[in-house]
Amino acid sequence: MADGTRRADIVCGSTVSVVLKKDQRSGRLTEGVVGKILTRSPVHPHGIKVRLENGLVGRVKHVKE
């Protein structure tokens, strides 16, 4: 399972666990399917930002295999 800090590990259509902006303090994870990758840099220390297919935006913490 990848940790979500490398853009190369994430593809549209993959199932991921993300932390939404409103859940950053608690660290609560939300699971969904990647619709679009929003972060342009190849690596981000807090996780790659994605938009899920349901419209929610968050930073990837885990990529499901």
C-alpha positions as CSV (number, residue, x, y, z in Angstrom):
1,M,0.0,0.0,0.0
2,A,1.5,3.3,-1.1
3,D,1.4,6.3,1.3
4,G,0.1,8.9,-1.2
5,T,3.1,11.3,-1.2
6,R,4.2,10.3,-4.8
7,R,2.1,11.4,-7.7
8,A,3.3,8.4,-9.8
9,D,1.6,6.0,-7.3
10,I,-1.9,7.6,-8.0
11,V,-3.9,7.1,-11.1
12,C,-7.5,8.2,-11.9
13,G,-9.9,5.4,-11.0
14,S,-7.8,4.1,-8.1
15,T,-9.4,3.7,-4.7
16,V,-7.7,5.9,-2.0
17,S,-8.1,7.2,1.5
18,V,-7.9,10.9,1.8
19,V,-8.0,13.5,4.6
20,L,-10.5,16.3,3.7
21,K,-9.7,19.9,4.7
22,K,-12.3,20.0,7.4
23,D,-10.9,16.7,8.9
24,Q,-7.2,17.8,9.0
25,R,-7.2,18.3,12.8
26,S,-8.8,15.0,13.6
27,G,-7.1,13.0,10.8
28,R,-10.4,11.3,9.8
29,L,-10.0,9.4,6.6
30,T,-12.6,9.3,3.8
31,E,-12.4,6.6,1.1
32,G,-13.2,7.2,-2.5
33,V,-12.2,6.8,-6.2
34,V,-9.8,9.3,-7.7
35,G,-11.5,11.5,-10.4
36,K,-8.7,14.0,-11.0
37,I,-5.2,14.6,-9.6
38,L,-4.9,18.3,-8.6
39,T,-1.2,18.4,-7.4
40,R,1.2,19.1,-10.2
41,S,4.5,18.4,-8.4
42,P,5.8,14.8,-8.4
43,V,6.0,14.6,-4.6
44,H,4.2,16.4,-1.8
45,P,5.0,15.8,1.9
46,H,1.4,16.1,3.1
47,G,0.0,13.9,0.3
48,I,-1.1,14.5,-3.3
49,K,-4.3,16.5,-3.5
50,V,-7.1,14.8,-5.5
51,R,-10.7,15.4,-6.4
52,L,-12.7,12.2,-5.8
53,E,-15.5,11.1,-8.2
54,N,-18.1,12.3,-5.7
55,G,-16.6,15.8,-5.8
56,L,-14.8,15.9,-2.5
57,V,-11.2,17.2,-2.4
58,G,-8.5,16.0,-0.1
59,R,-4.9,14.8,0.3
60,V,-4.2,11.1,-0.2
61,K,-2.9,9.2,2.8
62,H,-3.2,5.6,1.5
63,V,-3.6,4.1,-2.0
64,K,-5.4,0.8,-2.0
65,E,-3.9,-1.9,-4.3
